[in-house]
Amino acid sequence: MDNGSLVWRSINAIRFLSVDGVQKAKSGHPGTPMALAPLTYLLWTKALRYNPKNPDWPGRDRFVLSCGHASMLLYSLLYLTGFDLSLEEIKAFRQWGSKTPGHPEAGHTPGVEVTTGPLGQGIGNAVGMAMASRMLAHRFNRPGHEIVSHRIVALCSDGDLMEGVASEAASLAGFHRLGNLVAFYDDNRITIEGSTDLAFREDVAARFRAYGWNVLTVADGNTDLEGISRAVEAAFSEAERPTLVIVRTTIAFGSPNKQGTADAHGSPLGEKEVALAKEALGWPKEPDFFVPDDVLAHFREAVPRGEAAEREWRLKVVEYGKGYPDLALEWERVMWGDLPEGWESDLPSFSPGSGPMATRKASGKVINAIARRIPELAGGSADLAPSTETLIEGGGAFLPDAPPGGRNVHFGVREHGMGAILTGMSRHGGIIPYGATFLVFSDYMRPSIRLAALTGLRVIYVFTHDSVGLGEDGPTHQPVEQLPSLRAIPNLHVFRPADANETAAAWRMAMERTAGPSAIALTRQNVPVLPPENVGREGNVYRGAYILKEGGKGSPAVILLASGSEVHVALEAAGLLESEGMSTRVVSFLCRERFEEQPAEYRRFVLPPSVRARVSVEAASTFGWERYVGDGGACVGIDRFGASAPAGRIFRELGITAENVAARAKGLPGNT
Ligand SMILES: Cc1ncc(C[n+]2csc(CCOP(=O)(O)OP(=O)(O)O)c2C)c(N)n1
C-alpha cells in the first residue's frame, strides 16, 4: 500500500470526503465508507458502465447501495466521478433541502438508483432489477444485437444479509440463475451493538451456495487491490449464476482508535480521530474536503469513458433499429414507461345481467385484457395465483428452464421478497410489475410498499380476500386493520372496488399512475355487478369517490359512504331508509387518495358540509372514516378481529348489514 500513489490517494479521497461529510454534519456513518473505499474505487473506475452526464441511460449498469446508511460513500463517488452533485452538496450532507439526504433517495440525487436504508430491501430491489433486465433481454435481444446486457451490482452489509427479505430475494435469484447480478458483501463483522458474534455466526458462503449462487471471497478487502480486482473480474464474467463476493474488510480502516469497532459505525469519528486517521493514511489534515487535482482528474475520466460507453450502446441500438424497427420503437416506449395508444380499448365492461362476480375474478379478466395490449405487464403472486386470479393466460411462466419470454412470475411463498423485487423491477424500467397475495399478508410486504411509495414508483399490488367476507379461514386470514394502515402510507393509492366495473376502473387508474404505487383490494366472495352506466356516469368513478345513488331531489337527509363489498350493503340500507321516507345518497369510495386530490368544489358536491348525517360502512377497522363522517356521523365497521364462520354469518354477527346501517342512520342526531 503506497499512500503516495495515485490509486491510494484516490481511495483515500473517497474515505476522507465521507469522513469529513459525516464530521461536518455531526451525524452519519463514517466507518463503512472507509472500509469500502478500495472496492468501490475499483468498481467505479474500472468495472461499472455508467455515464455521469446521463445517469439514466437504459444501457447502464445499476449500482445499488443496499447498506444505505453508508450513503456518504455513494455521494463521494458521485461527486468524484462527475455526476451533477457538487462539493457544496457533499458539505451539506443530511441538511434540509440538500441533495445528500441521510440515506440515498432515488429520483432525488442524480445517480442514486434505488432508495435504500431499511436493510435488506436494496438487495431485494437488485434481484428485481436483475429479473426485469432478464425479461427485457428475452423480449428485445436478438442474435448479434444484445441491447440489454447491463449488470446489476449491489453492495450489502451484515445487516442486509441478516434481514429475512434478503434471504427471500436471494433464494429466488439463485433459483432463477440470474447471472446478471453481482452482490458484494462487506464482511466487516461489526454491527451497531458490536461484533456479529453477538447474533450472526452462520456460514454465509454456504448459505448462498445453497441458494445456487456463485460465491467468491476476498480475504483482505483493505489492502489487496489485486485480489479485489480478480474477484470483480471473475464475478463479472459469470453468466450462469448470481455471484456473491464476500469481501473481508475492517470498518473504519485507517482510524487508529476506532477501526474494527462498532464506535465507527454510526457516529462521526470526532475531530481528533479524524486527524489521526488522516495522519495514519498520509492524508493532509487541512483543508477539509480536500481532493487533490490529479485525483479529481483521475476520477473524472469516468465522464469520457461513460460517454463513450453510452455512445457505443446507442450505436448498437441504431443498428438494432435497422434490423428490427418495430421492436426498437417498442423498446423506446417501454423504457419511457408510456402506455401504447388505445391500450385501454379492450378493458371489459360487465353487465349486471351476467350475475354476481367476485371482484378478484373481475380483476383476473381485466389483467388479461390489459396484458394482451401491454406486453410489459408482468407479475404474479406469492403462491396464490389461483386464488388471487392473477395469471396471464398464455403469458408463459418466467422460469429458468422455460422458453424465454414468460411473464407469469412465481414468487413462491415470499411476500416480502416479492415486495422488494416489484420495487426493483419498476425502478429498473421497461416492466410494469404487479404482485398479489391476500390482503392480510400485505403486512408482510409493508416495508417494500412504503419504499415504492416513497420513491414514487408504478407498482401494482393485488390484494384479494379483502375482508371477513373470506369466511371460514378465520381471523388469522381476515384483514381488519390493513385497509386503514395501507391508506396511512403517503403516496400509495388504495382502491377497493365495489364491483367488476369499478375493478376495471381501478386497474385503469393504477396502470396510468406513474407517480406512485397502487393497491387494489378485492373480494373473495361474489358481489352484484353494478350497472356500468351508473359506475361510469360523468367519469366520476375516476375521481375516487362518487355519488352512486341519489335518493331524491334536493339535499339528502343522510349520506352513506362505503367501499368495496359494503357498497351493496349501503345500497340496500338506502332502500330501507327511503322506504321510510328518508332520502339517502350512497357514495362509493373507491379510492380515498384520488378523492382527496379533487378540487374542493367536487368534494363538497359529493359530501355537502350541510349534510352532517353520514354513516360509513366498510368491513374493516373504522380508523380514518371519522374524517368523512364527522361529529354528526357514525361508522359501521369492525374494530375487533374477525371469526371463523361462513361469511354471511360473520357479517350478520358483526353488524355489517343493511338493517344495522339503516338503524345507525336513523339514530343519528337530528334523524331520531
Ligand atoms: C430494517 C432495518 N433495521 C435496522 C436498521 C438500523 N441499522 C442501521 S445500520 C444497522 C446495522 C449495521 O451493521 P452492518 O449492516 O454490518 O453495517 P456496518 O456496521 O458494516 O456499516 C442497523 C441495525 C436499518 N437501517 N434497517
The ligand as an SDF file (V2000), in Angstrom:
LIG
                    3D

 26 27  0  0  0  0  0  0  0  0999 V2000
  -34.5130   -2.8160    8.6620 C   0  0  0  0  0  0  0  0  0  0  0  0
  -33.5040   -2.0310    9.4180 C   0  0  0  0  0  0  0  0  0  0  0  0
  -33.3320   -2.2840   10.7220 N   0  0  0  0  0  0  0  0  0  0  0  0
  -32.4520   -1.5630   11.4450 C   0  0  0  0  0  0  0  0  0  0  0  0
  -31.7250   -0.5690   10.8670 C   0  0  0  0  0  0  0  0  0  0  0  0
  -30.7750    0.2790   11.6920 C   0  0  0  0  0  0  0  0  0  0  0  0
  -29.4090   -0.0670   11.3290 N   0  0  0  0  0  0  0  0  0  0  0  0
  -28.6870    0.7050   10.5170 C   0  0  0  0  0  0  0  0  0  0  0  0
  -27.1930    0.0360   10.1840 S   0  0  0  0  0  0  0  0  0  0  0  0
  -27.5080   -1.3020   11.1520 C   0  0  0  0  0  0  0  0  0  0  0  0
  -26.5700   -2.4540   11.2640 C   0  0  0  0  0  0  0  0  0  0  0  0
  -25.2100   -2.1210   10.9620 C   0  0  0  0  0  0  0  0  0  0  0  0
  -24.4590   -3.2280   10.7060 O   0  0  0  0  0  0  0  0  0  0  0  0
  -23.9560   -3.5820    9.2540 P   0  0  0  0  0  0  0  0  0  0  0  0
  -25.1060   -3.8680    8.3980 O   0  0  0  0  0  0  0  0  0  0  0  0
  -22.9400   -4.6200    9.3930 O   0  0  0  0  0  0  0  0  0  0  0  0
  -23.3280   -2.2480    8.7250 O   0  0  0  0  0  0  0  0  0  0  0  0
  -21.8650   -1.7210    9.0380 P   0  0  0  0  0  0  0  0  0  0  0  0
  -21.6970   -1.6970   10.5280 O   0  0  0  0  0  0  0  0  0  0  0  0
  -20.9350   -2.6350    8.4000 O   0  0  0  0  0  0  0  0  0  0  0  0
  -21.8820   -0.3570    8.4510 O   0  0  0  0  0  0  0  0  0  0  0  0
  -28.7500   -1.2010   11.7310 C   0  0  0  0  0  0  0  0  0  0  0  0
  -29.3090   -2.1900   12.6660 C   0  0  0  0  0  0  0  0  0  0  0  0
  -31.9340   -0.3430    9.4890 C   0  0  0  0  0  0  0  0  0  0  0  0
  -31.2850    0.5990    8.8330 N   0  0  0  0  0  0  0  0  0  0  0  0
  -32.8020   -1.1030    8.7970 N   0  0  0  0  0  0  0  0  0  0  0  0
  1  2  1  0
  2  3  1  0
  2 26  2  0
  3  4  2  0
  4  5  1  0
  5  6  1  0
  5 24  2  0
  6  7  1  0
  7  8  2  0
  7 22  1  0
  8  9  1  0
  9 10  1  0
 10 11  1  0
 10 22  2  0
 11 12  1  0
 12 13  1  0
 13 14  1  0
 14 15  2  0
 14 16  1  0
 14 17  1  0
 17 18  1  0
 18 19  2  0
 18 20  1  0
 18 21  1  0
 22 23  1  0
 24 25  1  0
 24 26  1  0
M  CHG  1   7   1
M  END
$$$$
